[in-house]
Each structure stands twice: as C-alpha cells, then as structure tokens.
Amino acid sequence: MNDLQKLAQEKSVLRWGGLSGMLGVLFLILVWVVIGVFVPPDPADLAGFVTRFPDIQAARVVENGMYLLALIMEIPLFLALYRALRKTSLAPALFGSALGIVGLVVMVASATPHVAHAPLYDLYRAPGATPADQATLTLLWQAIWGINDSMLYVGFFVVPIGLILLGAAMFGAPSFGKGFGWVSVVLGVLGLTAAVLQMVDPASMIGAVSYFACVIFYLVSGWKLYSLSRAS
C-alpha cells in the first residue's frame, strides 16, 4: 500500500468517525424533542407511571430506540479521535478513547427500559392481579428505573474522564491545538462534576449538565474530524 492509499484510508476513518459523531448528536436532540412533545409530565404517584404506560409506550420505544442508536454512533467518533491523536499523544489518546467507549457501553446497557417495563404492565393489568400484586409490581417498576439510572450515572461519570484525557491529547496535536484541547478539558470537568453531584443527590437533575457537556463535545469533535478529513 503506497502513501497516497494510506492517507486516503486515514481520511476515511476521520470522515466516517466525524459524520457518525455529528449524526449521533442529531438523534440525541431528537430524543429530547420526542420527550417534550409526546411524553407528558411525570404523574404525582408511583402507580401513575405504570397505568399511563400504554399511552406513551410508542413514544418510549421511539425515544429509547433513537437514544440507543445515538450512543452506538458515538463509538466510531472515539475510535476516530484515537486514530487522529495517537501519533502525537498515544497514552492520553488511547486511554481517553477507551474510557469514552466504556462509558458509552454502560449507557447502551441502560437504554431500553421499556423492554423490561412492558411485561410488568401486562402483569399489572392481568385479570387476577390483586392490589397487593399491583403494589409489588409498582415497586419492581421503580427498581428497574433505579437500575437503569445507576448505569446511566456511571456513564455520565466515565465518559467525561475520557473527554479530559482526549483534551490533554489535543494539546500536543497541531491539527487540534490548545483551543480544542481546553474546550474538551472544560467540558469533561463540567460533566464529571455534574455526575458526582448527581450520584450524591440522585433526586436532582444536575446530571443533565454531564449529558449536554458530552453532546457538545460529540458535535465539536465530530465537526473537527470531518474538517480534517477534507483538508488537502
């Protein structure tokens, strides 16, 4: 393989990784649109989450499906960032990309709670279900949310550490420079801080800061990789 072929393949990795990252951001934004338009505010009591399930099941399937797809599409972004940064900063590029992917995989595992909730609703509405059975199923419903949230918060914690390391790798890469490096580090620190606060107080919504910090990183770094792939 000659140098021109190697360069073309290198640019192909950057192009596909950048496009995948930006397209993933689009799906992450659409997730919030679906929630805002089709999912009503949370009910006052726990049983309300179960009884309203048929009314929002289709929206939840679409929401969770797009969220799952978006997370998967961010994995090529981290692989492409490693490819772009490995020559100048191998250690932070490798470890940052690896931690970013690990965090995404953890969140992928928590992306489809409706799959577990659907059979619980069927049992809840079964003809022979007693009030005691329904109360137990309601608690199981809450437990599933708790398990999924715990994995989500771990992802919010791990991915920003990867962003910080990738930002450090960008400092030594002329194609990225200190500007992109500092943006990544700041976003990573914000996301990590928000994740820690969310773990301390699970009832808060501070974890959304980590979510949007990662989204901004995916968009900015995806655009940068795509730009690099088009450079002569």
N, C-alpha and C positions, 0 to 999 in steps of 0.2 A: 504493500500500500504506500503510495507516494505522499508527499507532504500536503498536496492540494486535497487529496481524498481524506486525509486525517483532519484537515482544517474544516472540510465540509461536514464531516461527521461530528466534530466538536460543536460547530454552529447548530447542527441539527438537534443535539442534546439541549443546548441553551434555548433554542426556539421552542421546542416542544415542552420543556420544563416551564418556560415563561408563560406560554399560552395556557398550559394546564393550570398554573397558579392563578392567573387572572380569571379564567373561566370558573374556577372554583370559588373565587370571590363573588362572582355574579350569582352563583347558586346560594351562597351564604346570605346574600342580600335578599334574594327571593324567599328564603326561609322566613325572614322577618316580615316580608310582605304577606305571606300566607298566614302567619300568626296574627298579624294586625287586622287582616280583612276577614278571615274565616273562623278564627278561634275567639270566642267571647271571653270576658274577664273570668278569673277563677271564681268558682262558687264559694259561698260562705262556709259550708260544711264539707267534711271529707267525703261523705256519701254522694254529694253532688258531682264529684269527679267521676264516679262510676256511672251514675244514672245518665249523665249527659254524653257518655262515650259514643253511642250510635250517631248522635247529631254532629259530632266532629271527627268521626273515625276517618272519613275520606280525606279531610284536611290534614289529619295527623299522618296518614300514610304518605301523602304528597310531601308534607313538611319533612318528615323523617327520611324519606327517600332522597330528597334533594340534599339534606344535610349529610347523609351518608356518602352520596356521590361527591359532594364538595370536599369532604375530608380526604377521600381517596385521591382526588385530583391534586391535592396539595403535596402528596408524597413525591411525585416527579419533580416538583419545584425544589424540594430539599435535595434530591439527588443531583439536579442540575446545578444548584448552588455549590455543592461539594465539588462537582466537576470544574466549575469556574474558579474556585478558590484554592483548590488543592495544591497548585504549583507554588504559590507564594506563602500559604499558611496551612500546611497539611493538618496539623493537630487540631486547631480550633474548627477548621472546615469539616473534618471527619467527625469529631465528637459533637459539634453543633448540629450537623445534619442528622446524625444518628439519634440524638435526643429529640429533635423535632419530629422525626418519623415515629419514634416510640410513643411520644405524646399523642400523635395523631391516631396511632393504632389503638391506644387506650380509649380515646373518644369514639372511634369507629365501633368499638365493642358496646358502647352505650347508646348508639344512635337510633335504635329501633324499639323503644319501649312498648309501642302499640302491639308488637308481636306477642309480648307476654300479657298485656292487658286484655286482649280480645277474648281468650278463653276464660279469664276471670269474670268478665262481664256475662258470658254465657252461663256460667255457674250462678252468678248473682241473680239472673233473671229466670233460672230454671224453675219449673213449677213446684218442685218440692223444697225449694230453699227456704229455710226458716229465718226469722230475724237474727238469730244468733249466727247462723251461717253467713248471712249477708254482712253482719258486723265483722266477722273474721275475714271475709273476702275483701272488705274495705281496707282492713289493716294490711292485708297482703298487697293490695294495690299501692298503698303508701310505701310499703317496704321495697317494692320494685322501683318506685321513683327514687327512694333513698340510695339503692344500689347503683342505679344509673347516674345519679347526681355525684356520687362519690367518685366514680370513674371519670366523669366529666371534669371534676375539680382537679383530679390528678393530672389530666391532660392539660388543663389551664396552668398547672404548676410546671410541668416538664417542658412543654413547648417553648415558653419564654426563656428558659435556660438555654435552649438551643439557639434562640434568637440572639442572646447576648454573646454566645461563643461565635456565631456567624458574623456578628458585628465586629468582634475582635479580629476575625479573619479578614474582613474587608479593609481594615486599616492598612494592611500590607499589600493589598491588591490594587495596582494603579487603575484598573478598569472600573473599580468601585470607589475607592478613595475614602478619606476620613468622613466626608459628609454622609454617605450611605452607612458607613460604619457606626457613626454616632446615632443616626436615626434608628438603626437596628438595636443598638445597646439600650437607648432610652425606651423604645417600645418594649423590649424584653424586661427591663427593670419595672416598668409600669405594670406589665402583665403579671410578673412574678409577685410583686407586692399585692396586687389585687387578688391573686389566687390565694396567697397566705391569709389575707384578711377574710376571704370567703370561707376558708377552712376554719378559721377561728369563730366566725359567726355565720353558720350555714343559712340562716334566715335572711341574710342581707342579699342584695343584688350586685354587690361590688364586683363579683366575678365577671360581669358583663364588660368591665374595663379590660380584663385579660382577653376576652373574646374579640373585642374591637381592635385591641393592640395587635393581635395576631392577624386579623383581617387586613389592617393597614400594611403590615409587613408583607403579607402574601401579594397584595396588589403592587406595592412599590418594587419589591424584589422581582416579581414576575415581569413587570414592565421593563426593568433594568436588564434582565436576562434576554428578553426578546429584542431589546435595542442592541445589545451586544451581538446577537446572532445576525443582525442585519448590517453590522459595521463591516466595512471593507478590510 
